[in-house]
Amino acid sequence: MEGFVVRDSVFQPITNTGTLKDRTVQILADAILTGKIKPGERLNESQLARDLNVSRAPVREALQQLQEQSLIVNVPRRGMYAVSLDDEDIQKINSLRVVLEAEALRLVKKYLNPQREKKLEQLLMTIEGMEPSPAKLFMRVDFEFHRTIWSYSGNEYLEKILTSLTAPLFAHSVRSLLRGEKLRMVLDSHRPLLDFINGRTQDPAEQVMLAHLSVRYREPQKFSSLSPTSGS
């Protein structure tokens, strides 16, 4: 956990100074979510500034924003580190995710229109048409699918909480997700979410979410204790 994140740079330097902080956030977040920056690795502000060919100010601002998004943790007197989760962390996050994402599913179902349905179907077809590798590419599309659902909920606070809550999970999944047949099962587990939104299933939203998460994580009953037994 002590080594700096970059020795030989994994980044392309930023050459356009427009919206520099936002672009720095995007590059670093993508690096964490795709595993270029590994869980638990230390983020050195000066080194990142050199690699990205920018001053330290936008890097400092980007690291602060990524900390707010739960992709980075600040350890007092030690520095910034890419988030790293253990089994207990995953259980706690998923306990909340079942409740919150189930509410998002209900809201999207309520406010669904043809344009939104088309967008979700396109994303789903991309996921279902993907090969089981590389896992990094899948996680990026997977996260986009879920974030699109949250953005269609009409509740910006719910969207913000879910994004911050689950970003560490998706970063963790890049490293821990099984390959081959297991990943194929995860790819195919997204269809029931859209089936709920389309009204093609009458299962409660919490049940739909538990079934989805059970494909990816072991023993989903451990994180089902906070979820209601039926949807509203």
ABEGO torsion letter per residue (X at the ends): XABBABBBBABBBBABABGAAAAAAAAAAAAAAAGABBBGBBBBAAAAAAAAGBBAAAAAAAAAAAAAAGABBBBBGAEBBBBBBBAAAAAAAAAAAAAAAAAAAAAAAAABBAAAAAAAAAAAAAAAABBAOBAAAAAAAAAAAAAAAAAAAGBAAAAAAAAAAAAAAAAAAAAABBBEAAAAAAAAAAAAAAAAAAGABABBAAAAAAAAAAAABBGAAAAAAABBABBX
